[in-house]
Amino acid sequence: MKNRKSIVTYLLLIAGVIILVNILADRFFLRLDFTADKRYTLSEATKTILGSLKQTVTVTAYFSEELPAEFTRLRRDFKEELIEYSNRSNGKVMFEFINPNKDQPSEEKAMQAGINPVLINVREKDQVKQQKAYLGAVVQYGEKKEVIPLIQPGAAMEYSLSTSIKKMTVENKPKIGFLEGNGEPSINTMMQVIQSLSVLYEVENVNLNDSSADLNKYKTLVIVNPKDSIPLMQFARLDAFLATGKSVYVAMNRVDGNFQSASGSEVKTGLEKWLETKGIRVNPNFVIDQNCGNVMVNQQQGGMTFQSSLRFPYLPLITKFSGTPATKGLSSVMLQFASSIDFMSTNKDLAFTALASTSEKSGTENAPLNFNINRNWQQTDFPLSSLTVAGLLSGKITGNLN
């Protein structure tokens, strides 16, 4: 009898704890993140955006119900994300969920808002059928509105939501100047990049040969793949720009590969010498990596021509990134004819961070060279590891060409 009373008391205690936890959970939301990549932890950038809201942000989530488990989980994750946003913004983020599949008026409301259905596969009684599902949201700030047509799980969920809020709340966008006039590609060929940047910045072309071009209005100057020699006068203007504490982004080809002639050569524009005055050496080599992309080649056999896919170590697949905001969310990037980067400066006022590196099985080959598509690659061809292919230089950046 005593043991029975103890058991009853114990069960009542457990029930009481569960009820208390549910009451507290309803009043105070707490989400613990035990994932390795902290996918459920809001970034500092998002916290800054939420902390600076002046008006209320309203999120209307159009989510179908009674979907397969992975979509039910997606709906729950998005709701928990919105609760986190509401808490971080001191209640300035409000939200509601609407099931468009409930009735015809709800479905029409979703489509009028810009949320179109997607078809998903649903298994019922050993049969697979397609079901119409809504998985989007509309974010509104004052009179402004942004549509997220499809909610993606993980980090993409936070990115879409925070980007939409930031795009509507930013008042004075800083300007970014893309350099032109030295064989750089037109910004019209980089529309995806420009569209992403335009959320937070105004993007313009700028030619350093134009002495009347006012560089003071730009926060950052961007140099992408120049092909022609760059005059010394332009480097002097870049030095003066850096001296004001602003930044320069460089994406350059130190080598070039020609698939038609199956050859690789060195690229010289003067940009490599200018970078060396800052302590950065971009080597005139081709990085090779056992972790790489493939190329399609024509092969003949028995009088017939067919295409086959062969791995090509000159297209390194980069999966090692720093934990800095610049590379957060990247899982893999394939580079075409990359070169290794060395930091050579002993200046204590400078700091260099490797942003992206090769795998543990990599190497380099110096230009010029010929590509052997049918080469039988061996383990000994990859004697190096963790070669830097992208980096960040910060501090008091000085130096002039002699």
C-alpha positions as CSV (number, residue, x, y, z in Angstrom):
1,M,0.0,0.0,0.0
2,K,2.8,2.4,0.9
3,N,4.6,1.6,-2.4
4,R,1.3,2.2,-4.3
5,K,0.9,5.6,-2.6
6,S,4.5,6.5,-3.5
7,I,3.9,5.6,-7.1
8,V,0.7,7.6,-7.3
9,T,2.4,10.6,-5.7
10,Y,5.3,10.2,-8.2
11,L,3.0,10.1,-11.2
12,L,1.0,13.1,-9.9
13,L,4.3,15.0,-9.5
14,I,5.3,14.2,-13.1
15,A,1.9,15.3,-14.4
16,G,2.3,18.5,-12.4
17,V,5.7,19.2,-13.9
18,I,4.4,18.5,-17.4
19,I,1.5,20.9,-16.9
20,L,3.8,23.6,-15.5
21,V,6.3,23.2,-18.4
22,N,3.4,23.5,-20.9
23,I,2.1,26.7,-19.2
24,L,5.6,28.2,-19.2
25,A,6.2,27.1,-22.7
26,D,3.0,28.9,-23.8
27,R,4.1,32.1,-22.1
28,F,7.8,32.1,-22.6
29,F,9.3,30.6,-25.8
30,L,12.8,29.1,-25.5
31,R,14.5,27.3,-28.3
32,L,17.7,25.4,-27.6
33,D,20.0,24.8,-30.5
34,F,22.1,21.7,-30.4
35,T,22.9,21.5,-34.1
36,A,26.5,21.6,-35.1
37,D,26.1,24.5,-37.5
38,K,23.7,26.4,-35.2
39,R,21.1,26.5,-37.9
40,Y,18.4,27.5,-35.4
41,T,20.4,30.4,-33.8
42,L,19.7,33.8,-35.2
43,S,22.8,35.6,-36.7
44,E,24.1,38.8,-35.3
45,A,23.0,40.6,-38.5
46,T,19.4,39.4,-37.9
47,K,19.5,40.5,-34.3
48,T,20.7,44.0,-35.4
49,I,17.9,44.2,-38.0
50,L,15.2,43.3,-35.4
51,G,16.6,45.6,-32.7
52,S,16.4,48.6,-35.0
53,L,12.8,48.2,-36.2
54,K,10.8,51.4,-35.9
55,Q,7.4,50.0,-37.0
56,T,5.6,46.7,-36.7
57,V,6.5,44.0,-39.2
58,T,3.5,41.7,-40.1
59,V,4.2,38.2,-41.5
60,T,1.3,36.3,-43.1
61,A,2.4,32.7,-43.6
62,Y,0.4,30.7,-46.1
63,F,1.0,27.1,-45.2
64,S,-1.1,24.1,-46.1
65,E,-1.9,21.7,-43.4
66,E,-2.1,17.9,-43.3
67,L,1.0,17.5,-45.4
68,P,3.8,14.8,-45.1
69,A,6.0,14.9,-42.1
70,E,8.8,16.9,-43.6
71,F,6.5,19.8,-44.5
72,T,4.7,19.7,-41.2
73,R,8.2,20.0,-39.6
74,L,9.0,22.9,-42.0
75,R,5.8,24.7,-40.9
76,R,6.7,24.2,-37.2
77,D,10.3,25.4,-37.7
78,F,9.0,28.5,-39.5
79,K,6.6,29.2,-36.7
80,E,9.3,28.8,-34.1
81,E,11.5,31.1,-36.2
82,L,8.8,33.8,-36.2
83,I,8.3,33.5,-32.4
84,E,12.1,34.0,-32.0
85,Y,11.9,37.1,-34.3
86,S,9.0,38.4,-32.2
87,N,10.9,38.0,-29.0
88,R,14.1,39.6,-30.4
89,S,12.2,42.6,-31.7
90,N,10.2,43.2,-28.5
91,G,7.0,42.3,-30.2
92,K,7.5,44.4,-33.3
93,V,7.2,41.2,-35.5
94,M,3.7,39.9,-35.6
95,F,2.5,36.9,-37.6
96,E,-0.4,34.7,-38.5
97,F,-0.8,31.4,-40.3
98,I,-3.4,30.8,-43.0
99,N,-4.3,27.4,-44.5
100,P,-5.1,28.2,-48.2
101,N,-6.5,24.6,-48.7
102,K,-9.2,25.3,-46.1
103,D,-11.6,26.9,-48.6
104,Q,-11.7,28.7,-52.0
105,P,-11.6,32.3,-50.5
106,S,-8.4,31.4,-48.5
107,E,-6.8,30.0,-51.6
108,E,-7.7,33.0,-53.7
109,K,-6.3,35.3,-51.0
110,A,-2.9,33.4,-51.1
111,M,-2.6,33.7,-54.9
112,Q,-3.6,37.3,-54.9
113,A,-0.8,37.9,-52.3
114,G,1.7,36.4,-54.7
115,I,1.9,32.9,-53.2
116,N,1.5,30.2,-55.8
117,P,1.0,26.5,-55.0
118,V,3.7,23.9,-55.6
119,L,3.1,20.2,-56.3
120,I,4.4,17.7,-53.8
121,N,4.4,13.9,-53.8
122,V,2.2,12.3,-51.2
123,R,2.1,8.5,-50.5
124,E,-1.2,7.0,-49.7
125,K,-1.9,3.2,-49.5
126,D,1.3,2.3,-51.5
127,Q,0.4,4.9,-54.1
128,V,2.1,8.2,-54.9
129,K,-0.1,11.1,-55.8
130,Q,0.6,14.8,-56.3
131,Q,-0.9,17.3,-53.9
132,K,-1.2,21.1,-54.2
133,A,0.6,22.8,-51.3
134,Y,1.2,26.4,-50.2
135,L,4.6,27.1,-48.5
136,G,5.1,30.9,-48.7
137,A,4.8,34.1,-46.7
138,V,4.1,37.8,-47.2
139,V,6.1,40.3,-45.1
140,Q,4.7,43.8,-44.7
141,Y,6.2,46.9,-43.2
142,G,4.1,50.0,-43.4
143,E,3.0,50.3,-47.0
144,K,5.9,48.1,-48.3
145,K,5.5,44.4,-49.0
146,E,7.8,41.6,-49.8
147,V,6.8,38.1,-51.0
148,I,8.6,34.9,-50.1
149,P,7.0,32.5,-52.6
150,L,8.6,29.4,-51.1
151,I,10.0,28.9,-47.6
152,Q,13.2,26.9,-47.5
153,P,14.4,25.1,-44.4
154,G,17.6,25.8,-42.4
155,A,19.7,28.9,-42.9
156,A,17.8,29.8,-46.1
157,M,14.7,30.4,-44.0
158,E,16.4,33.1,-41.9
159,Y,18.1,34.6,-44.9
160,S,14.8,35.0,-46.8
161,L,13.0,36.5,-43.8
162,S,15.7,38.9,-42.7
163,T,16.5,40.0,-46.2
164,S,12.8,40.8,-46.8
165,I,12.7,42.9,-43.6
166,K,16.0,44.7,-44.3
167,K,15.0,45.5,-47.8
168,M,11.9,47.3,-46.6
169,T,13.4,49.0,-43.6
170,V,16.7,50.3,-45.0
171,E,16.5,54.1,-45.6
172,N,19.8,55.3,-47.0
173,K,21.5,52.5,-49.0
174,P,25.3,52.8,-49.2
175,K,26.8,52.7,-52.6
176,I,29.1,50.0,-54.2
177,G,31.1,50.8,-57.3
178,F,32.0,48.1,-59.8
179,L,35.1,49.0,-61.8
180,E,35.0,49.0,-65.6
181,G,37.3,50.0,-68.4
182,N,40.0,47.3,-68.0
183,G,38.2,44.3,-69.6
184,E,36.0,43.6,-66.6
185,P,32.7,42.0,-67.4
186,S,29.6,44.2,-67.5
187,I,27.4,44.2,-64.4
188,N,24.6,43.1,-66.8
189,T,26.3,39.7,-67.0
190,M,26.1,39.4,-63.2
191,M,22.5,40.0,-62.6
192,Q,22.1,37.5,-59.8
193,V,24.9,39.2,-57.9
194,I,23.5,42.6,-58.5
195,Q,20.0,41.7,-57.5
196,S,21.3,40.2,-54.2
197,L,23.4,43.3,-53.5
198,S,20.6,45.7,-54.4
199,V,18.7,44.6,-51.3
200,L,21.1,46.6,-49.1
201,Y,23.2,48.6,-51.5
202,E,23.0,50.9,-54.6
203,V,25.2,49.4,-57.3
204,E,26.9,51.5,-59.9
205,N,29.6,51.3,-62.6
206,V,32.7,53.4,-62.0
207,N,35.7,54.0,-64.3
208,L,38.9,55.1,-62.6
209,N,40.2,56.6,-65.8
210,D,37.5,59.2,-65.4
211,S,39.2,61.8,-63.1
212,S,35.8,63.4,-62.3
213,A,34.5,60.1,-60.8
214,D,33.8,60.8,-57.1
215,L,35.0,57.8,-55.1
216,N,34.1,59.2,-51.8
217,K,30.4,58.2,-52.3
218,Y,31.3,54.5,-52.4
219,K,31.6,52.3,-49.4
220,T,33.3,49.5,-51.4
221,L,34.9,49.2,-54.8
222,V,34.7,45.9,-56.6
223,I,37.2,44.6,-59.1
224,V,36.1,41.5,-61.0
225,N,38.3,39.7,-63.5
226,P,40.1,42.5,-65.4
227,K,41.8,41.3,-68.6
228,D,43.7,44.4,-69.7
229,S,46.7,46.1,-68.1
230,I,45.7,48.6,-65.4
231,P,47.3,52.0,-65.5
232,L,49.4,53.0,-62.4
233,M,47.1,56.1,-62.0
234,Q,44.2,53.8,-61.1
235,F,46.2,52.0,-58.4
236,A,47.1,55.4,-56.9
237,R,43.4,56.2,-56.7
238,L,42.7,52.8,-55.1
239,D,45.5,53.5,-52.5
240,A,43.9,56.8,-51.6
241,F,40.5,55.1,-51.3
242,L,41.8,52.5,-48.9
243,A,43.5,55.2,-46.9
244,T,40.1,56.6,-46.0
245,G,39.3,53.3,-44.2
246,K,37.0,51.9,-47.0
247,S,37.3,48.5,-48.6
248,V,38.2,47.0,-52.0
249,Y,36.9,43.6,-53.1
250,V,39.1,41.7,-55.7
251,A,38.0,38.7,-57.7
252,M,40.8,38.1,-60.2
253,N,42.1,35.4,-62.5
254,R,45.9,34.9,-62.0
255,V,45.9,32.1,-64.6
256,D,43.6,31.2,-67.5
257,G,42.7,27.9,-69.1
258,N,41.7,27.4,-72.7
259,F,39.6,24.2,-73.3
260,Q,39.9,24.5,-77.0
261,S,43.7,24.4,-77.0
262,A,43.9,22.4,-73.7
263,S,46.4,24.8,-72.4
264,G,46.9,27.1,-69.4
265,S,48.7,30.4,-69.2
266,E,49.5,33.2,-66.7
267,V,47.5,36.4,-66.6
268,K,49.2,39.7,-65.9
269,T,47.3,43.0,-65.4
270,G,49.4,44.8,-62.8
271,L,46.8,43.9,-60.2
272,E,49.0,41.1,-58.9
273,K,51.9,43.5,-58.2
274,W,49.6,46.0,-56.5
275,L,48.3,43.3,-54.2
276,E,51.9,42.3,-53.3
277,T,52.5,45.8,-52.0
278,K,49.8,44.9,-49.5
279,G,51.4,41.6,-48.5
280,I,49.1,39.4,-50.7
281,R,50.6,37.2,-53.3
282,V,48.3,35.5,-55.7
283,N,50.5,32.8,-57.2
284,P,50.6,32.2,-61.0
285,N,49.7,28.5,-60.6
286,F,46.7,26.2,-61.1
287,V,45.3,24.7,-58.0
288,I,44.4,21.0,-58.4
289,D,42.3,19.1,-55.9
290,Q,41.2,15.5,-55.6
291,N,37.8,16.9,-54.6
292,C,36.8,18.4,-58.0
293,G,34.3,18.9,-60.7
294,N,33.9,17.0,-64.0
295,V,34.2,17.9,-67.7
296,M,32.4,16.3,-70.6
297,V,34.7,15.0,-73.4
298,N,34.2,13.3,-76.7
299,Q,35.6,9.8,-76.9
300,Q,35.6,7.3,-79.7
301,Q,35.2,3.5,-79.5
302,G,34.4,1.0,-82.2
303,G,33.9,3.8,-84.8
304,M,31.3,5.5,-82.5
305,T,31.7,8.9,-80.8
306,F,30.1,9.4,-77.4
307,Q,30.4,11.8,-74.5
308,S,31.7,10.8,-71.1
309,S,32.2,12.7,-67.8
310,L,35.8,12.8,-66.5
311,R,36.9,14.4,-63.2
312,F,39.1,17.4,-63.8
313,P,41.2,18.4,-60.8
314,Y,41.7,21.9,-62.2
315,L,38.1,22.6,-61.2
316,P,38.5,22.4,-57.4
317,L,35.4,21.8,-55.3
318,I,35.8,23.9,-52.2
319,T,34.1,22.8,-49.0
320,K,36.3,24.3,-46.3
321,F,35.3,27.8,-45.3
322,S,36.0,30.1,-42.4
323,G,33.4,30.8,-39.7
324,T,33.2,34.4,-40.7
325,P,29.9,36.1,-41.8
326,A,31.4,36.4,-45.4
327,T,31.2,32.6,-45.9
328,K,28.4,31.7,-43.5
329,G,25.9,29.3,-45.1
330,L,28.3,28.2,-47.9
331,S,28.5,24.4,-48.2
332,S,30.5,24.0,-51.5
333,V,31.7,26.2,-54.4
334,M,33.4,24.9,-57.5
335,L,36.1,27.2,-58.9
336,Q,37.4,27.3,-62.4
337,F,41.2,27.6,-62.6
338,A,41.9,28.9,-59.2
339,S,45.3,30.0,-57.8
340,S,46.8,29.7,-54.3
341,I,47.1,32.8,-52.1
342,D,50.0,33.6,-49.7
343,F,50.1,36.3,-47.0
344,M,53.7,37.6,-46.9
345,S,53.5,40.7,-44.8
346,T,55.2,41.0,-41.3
347,N,53.2,44.2,-40.6
348,K,51.6,43.9,-37.2
349,D,48.9,46.3,-38.2
350,L,47.6,43.8,-40.8
351,A,45.5,40.7,-40.2
352,F,44.9,38.0,-42.8
353,T,42.0,35.4,-42.6
354,A,41.7,32.5,-45.0
355,L,38.1,32.4,-46.1
356,A,38.2,29.3,-48.3
357,S,40.7,26.5,-48.6
358,T,41.3,23.3,-50.6
359,S,40.9,19.8,-49.3
360,E,43.6,17.7,-47.6
361,K,44.5,16.2,-51.0
362,S,45.4,19.1,-53.3
363,G,48.4,20.6,-55.1
364,T,49.5,23.2,-57.6
365,E,50.9,23.2,-61.1
366,N,52.7,26.3,-62.5
367,A,51.7,28.1,-65.7
368,P,52.2,27.6,-68.6
369,L,51.0,24.0,-69.0
370,N,49.0,21.7,-71.2
371,F,45.9,19.8,-69.9
372,N,45.8,16.1,-70.3
373,I,42.1,15.3,-70.1
374,N,42.8,11.5,-70.0
375,R,45.5,11.8,-67.4
376,N,45.5,9.0,-64.8
377,W,45.7,10.9,-61.6
378,Q,47.5,9.4,-58.7
379,Q,47.5,10.1,-54.9
380,T,51.0,11.5,-55.2
381,D,49.7,14.2,-57.5
382,F,48.1,15.8,-54.5
383,P,50.8,16.3,-51.9
384,L,49.5,19.6,-50.4
385,S,46.5,20.5,-48.2
386,S,44.4,23.5,-47.1
387,L,45.7,25.9,-49.8
388,T,44.1,29.3,-49.4
389,V,42.0,30.4,-52.5
390,A,40.1,33.3,-50.9
391,G,41.1,35.6,-48.1
392,L,40.3,38.7,-46.1
393,L,43.0,41.4,-45.4
394,S,42.1,43.9,-42.7
395,G,43.9,46.6,-40.7
396,K,45.9,49.6,-41.8
397,I,46.4,48.7,-45.5
398,T,49.1,50.7,-47.1
399,G,51.8,50.4,-49.8
400,N,52.6,51.9,-53.1
401,L,54.0,50.7,-56.4
402,N,57.6,51.6,-57.0
